[in-house]
């Protein structure tokens, strides 16, 4: 992953996903990442632009960088890599696991995320300080 800015599309009503976005914000000192909820107009437009499905129930975080779209475990590992430092090492270790196994675990967590972590009735709204990083 280059140092260019990247966009993370996430399930805006998923508590696990919102927690992950807040984790990225806390650890993204360089401010590389921008964000959009998959349910938002901007998120839907980006999915269409990258010819990705626009499901009513999202099942993956999406990382958009360098004209490419990454989903499932590749997106999560790409995001960790982009945070740098020790997170880059964690991403490299994760990439050592076969993608089929990584994605199977990712899909299992995605399938049960609402049951395990809950969901909100509406998308999370960023604070005024963070609004510029959200599409």
N, C-alpha and C positions, 0 to 999 in steps of 0.2 A: 504494500500500500504506500502510495506517495504521500508527501506532505500537503498535497492539494486538499481543499475542503471536500467534504463528503456529506451525503445526506442519509440519515437513518429514518426509515419509515417503520412505524411501530403501531401496535394495536392500542388505540387511545383509551379503551375502556378496561384494559387488562391491568390489574394491580402489579403483576410480575413485570410486565412490559414497562409500565410507568416507573417502577423501581429501577429497572435497568437503565432507562433514560436518565434518571436522576443520578445514578452511579456514573454514567458516562459524563454528564455535566460536571460532576465533582472532580473527575480525574482527567478532564480534557482541558488542561491549562492553556494550550495553544488555541483553543476555540476552533478546531478543525471541523467539528461536526455540527451540522444543522439538522433539524428534526421536523417531521410532519407525521401526524396521525394517519394511518392507512384509511380511516373513515372520512378524512377531510377532503375538500375539493382538490387541494394541492396534492395530497397523497394519491388520490384516484387518478389525477392527471399524470403524475409521474409513473404510476403503474402502467397506464395506457401507453405513454411515451416509450417505455422500455418493453412493451409488449408482454407484460406480466398479467396474470389473471387478477380480477378484482372481486374476490369472493366476499360474500356478506359477512362471513365469519373468518377473519384473517387467521392464518396458521403459521406465519413466519415473520420475523423481523426482516427488513430488506435494507441492504447497504448499497447505495449508489455512489460510485466513485470512478473517475476516469472514463465515463461513458459506459461502464459495465454495471450490471445489477447482480448482487449476490444475495442468496436466500439461505434460510435454515442455518446449519452449523457454520457454513462458509461465511455468512454475514456476521454471526456472533464472533468468530475468530478474527475476521477482518477488522471489526470494531476494536477488539482488544489489542490487536497489532497496532492500530492507529493511535491508541492511547500512549504507546511507547513505554519505556522503562521496563519494569518487571512484568507488566501486562503483555508486552511484546514476547517475552520468554514464555509466558503461559500460552499465548496463541501458537507459538512454534511447537510447544509440547502437544497441544491439542491437534495440530495438523499431522502429528505422527500417528494419530488414531485413524484407521480407515474411514473414509467419508461415509460409507454405507452404515457403519456402526454409529458414527457421530450423529448422522441424520436420523437414525432410528431412535436414539435417545432423545434428540431434539423434538421429534414428532410425538413421542410419548409424553414429554413434559407439556408440549403445546396442547395436546388433546385434553389434558386434565388441569391446565393452568387455572381456569375459572373456578373449578372445584377446590383446588388446593390453595390458591392465593386470592380468589374473589375477583369481582369485577365491579366497575362503577357504572352508574346510569348514563354518564356523559363523559366526554373526553376531558382529560386533565388539562387545565389552563396554566400556562407558564406565568411566572411573576413578571412584572413590568421590566425588570432588569434582564430577563432571559428572552423576552418576546422577540428580539431581533434575530435570535437563532432558530426561531420556529417559522415555518412557511405557512 
